[in-house]
Amino acid sequence: MARQLDVYLSQDLVGVLAQDIHGDMTFTYAGSWLTTPDRSALSQSVPLRSAPFTQRECKGFFGGILPEGQNREIIARNAGISARNDVALLEVIGGECAGAITFVPSGQSLPKQSGQIHTLTDHALADILRSLPQRPLLAGEDNIRISLAGAQDKLAVCVADGQISIPLGVTPSTHILKPEIARLGGIVANEYLCMKLAKAVGLPTPSVSMHETEGIHYLLVERYDRTSEDGFQRLHQEDFCQALGIVSEYKYEREGGPSIQNCFKLIRDACLIPAKDIGSLLDAIIYNYLIGNNDAHGKNFSLLYRRTSAQALATSFAPLYDLICTAYYPDLSKRMAMKLGGEYESARIYPRHFERLADENGLAKPGVRRRVQALAATIVEKLPEVTPNNAAGTGVAEIIRGRCNRTIEAFGT
């Protein structure tokens, strides 16, 4: 084999990710893991079995851990490897990933979670944020092995008593730091408002806060896949593309990515209490429509895995994240990432499309209509409480208020 990585779930060795001399990737569960009483699969798309998984079968999950687009290209170039080589990239940055998964070169032991961190001054943080476009995720820095999916510049950090630090080795991070994006002015205030608003109307959403250092604005998002219960621990998770075995390049429905129907079926098949999580997914779909988030694709919904007191694995729909009013930016697509009731264009959505959504997914049409109206009314009520006092916040709030009022009027006829 050209390259082998041991794959750990929390502290347990679960298998080996290998790459042969032709560049083909395979994954094989460890025999010791398959005989463990409380064993679990890494993914809905990589179920427990003794036979190896081919690259076609496992690329959706493992490739989905890695960053996308230009950041992936830059990281690979800085590391002197091919951007198409998932295994090599995971070897470089697979120490602190989404969920509870860690990659270690085969033959090496899993480093202990020593809690080792590099504490940053405000000036040092500002320098890092300025350099992120050239050094995504700080990949290549000594003892920093962080991987976060997506194309946006971001950083996994530890936050304690207001102090920001970089986790080293396999130390778990506590927050995701997301700086301002030059081409999307006000994105920090935009996401802050949309996340705070979701929490205010009762949708499960991580806590967020806005900050600034040396004129650079950034958002801190508390990680929902970390817990302080029983010591600080990682919780395993995967996004819907990973769970369905779909590679990140095809995350939009029109390119072969998940549809709303696929998402509801995944919840029914995977979740411990599907009725509850079906309601949460419906809320997420309605909310994204009402706030004008046209970029709610398959990698922006996730499953969360937790051990119960009986050591059984409980699967649930994860809290919402990456909530943004894309309608605030005239140059961004007006087409939604997933069709809603057969329609991609957000401006063409009417009550009949939500009724069709209900029919397609086994939901009661009157209940869906009532939920759309109720959520729109609650958003209008809560908006003033969470709107940042700046131009972007005011502009985003005005768009959301207008969308909700038009929806209330349409559903009232």
C-alpha positions, 0 to 999 in steps of 0.5 A: 500500500502507498499510504495507510491511516488508522481511523479512530472514533473517539479513543477507539481504533475502528479501521484503516483507510488505505491508498494503493499504488494506483491512488485508489482508496479503500476503507476496512473496519478493524476485526476488533471493532466489529466484535466490540459489543457497543460498536457503531458504524462511522456513517450511514453510508459506511455500515458495519461489515467485514468486506473492504469499502471501495473508493466509490463506496466510501469517498462521500464520507471521508472526502466530506471531512475535508475543506472544499474549493480554493482552500483545498487547493491551497492546502494541498499546494502548501503541503506539496500533495495533490488536491485530489488525494483525500488520503494524503490530505487527511494525513496532513490535517486529520487530527481535529475533524468534525465529529469524533473521528481522528486519522493517524498514520498506521503504526503510530499510536493515537496521541493523548488528548493532553489539552495542549493549546497555543494561546493567542494575543489579540494581535496574534489572532489578527495576524492569523485572520489576515493570513487565512486566505494564504494558509487555510485552517493553518494547515502545515503549521507545526502540530496543527492538524485541523480539518473543517468542511466547506469553502469558507475561511474558518478556524477551529479554536478553543475559547475559555474565559474569553481567551482564544487558543489554537488546539494542537495535535488532537486536542478538541476545539470548542468553537468555530471562528468565521471571519468577515469575507471581503466579497460578502460584506456584512456576512458576520452580522448576517450569520449572527442575526440568522443564528440568533433569530433561529434560537429566539424562535425555538429552533435548536441552534448553537450559541454565537457571538460577534467580535472584532480585533484590529478592525477584523470582524469575526463570528464565534460559533459554539460547536454542537459536536463537543460536550463537557459531560464526563470531561470534554469529549467529541461527539460524532456527527456527519452531514447529509451528503456524507450519510447518503454517500454523496461527494461534496462536489455534488452537494446541490440537488440539481447536480445530484445532491440530496433533495428534500425527499432524500432528507426526510427519508434519511431522518426516518431511516436513521433517527431514534425518534424520527417523528421529533426530528421530522418536525425539526427538519420541517422547521429548518426547511421553512426557516431557511425559506423565510430568511432567504437562505438559498444555500441550504444544501446537503452539507448544511444539515447533519446527523448527531450521534450520542451514547445513551446511558445504556451505551446504545447509540442515539441518532438525531437531527443536529442543531442548525448551522451556517444560517445566512440570508443569501438574498441580501447579496444581489450577486448570489444565486436566487435558486434554492439548493433544494427544490421546495414542492418542485420549485427552485426559485425562491420568489415563485414559492406559494402555499401550494408548494408547501402543500406539495412538499407535505404530500411528497413527504407524508406530512399533513398539509394543514399542519405544514401550512399552520407551521409556516404561518406560525414560524413567520409570525414568530420571526417578525415578533423576535427580529427586533430582539436580535438585529445587530445595530449596523447596516448589514444587520438592519438590511438583512432584518428588513429582507427577512421581515418582508419575506415573512410578511408576504408569506403571512399574507399569502397563507392567509388567503 
